[in-house]
Amino acid sequence: MGTFDTLMNRNKDFAAHQFVTSSSLKPTLDETLRSAKALIIACADPRDDPAYVLGFEPGEAVVLRNIGGRITPGTLQMMALLGRVGQVAGENPGGGDEYHLIVLQHTDCGIKRLADTPDLLADYFGIDKEGLPAKAVTDPRAAAAIDVAALRANPALPGEWLVSGLVYDVATGLVETVVPPSPLRAPSGVK
């Protein structure tokens, strides 16, 4: 049996035993925990699947995955489009939903193998080659902190949303908090 047939058989099993109908585009984790909705930015590496690493059930979180799990112009564009999709669908007409943005980096990330291709990486990040050292592509802890800072600096994101930065260790299975959860920006008048 080939890959395609295996996947189709797994889908039939999923539809028969695990599928839950949901009419909402919103992630559901907040409904059970009475907290912010989760939006995870993670690497495309199959070892770093947030559903397994963080134990999400289907529909509990929005997950955006890319090379390195990085905040890039493409990531920010996807986030903006998702917000617009929710507005058009009537899911958050006033944009009042609170989200917890979680940057999930991991050890032994393949992006570090691209460190000697500065043209490729600079294009990916939408920056000049001279700015690449500031992206810390070989250090997942520094990268998580840098990407959290990039989210904090984005004025299009609501300041009351939470943000945190995590690093998943592919050798141990454990997640380390690099940037603890806190609002993207301090409330007005608070320094």
HUWOJO-V38780 format. One record per helix or strand of 3 or more residues. SS is the DSSP state (H for helix, E for strand). FROM is the first residue (numbers start at 1). TO is the last residue. If there is no record, write none. Layout:
SS|FROM|TO + SS|FROM|TO
//
This chain:
H|3|17 + H|29|33 + E|37|43 + H|46|48 + H|50|53 + E|61|66 + H|67|69 + H|73|88 + E|99|106 + H|110|114 + H|118|125 + H|129|135 + H|140|152 + E|162|168 + E|175|183
//
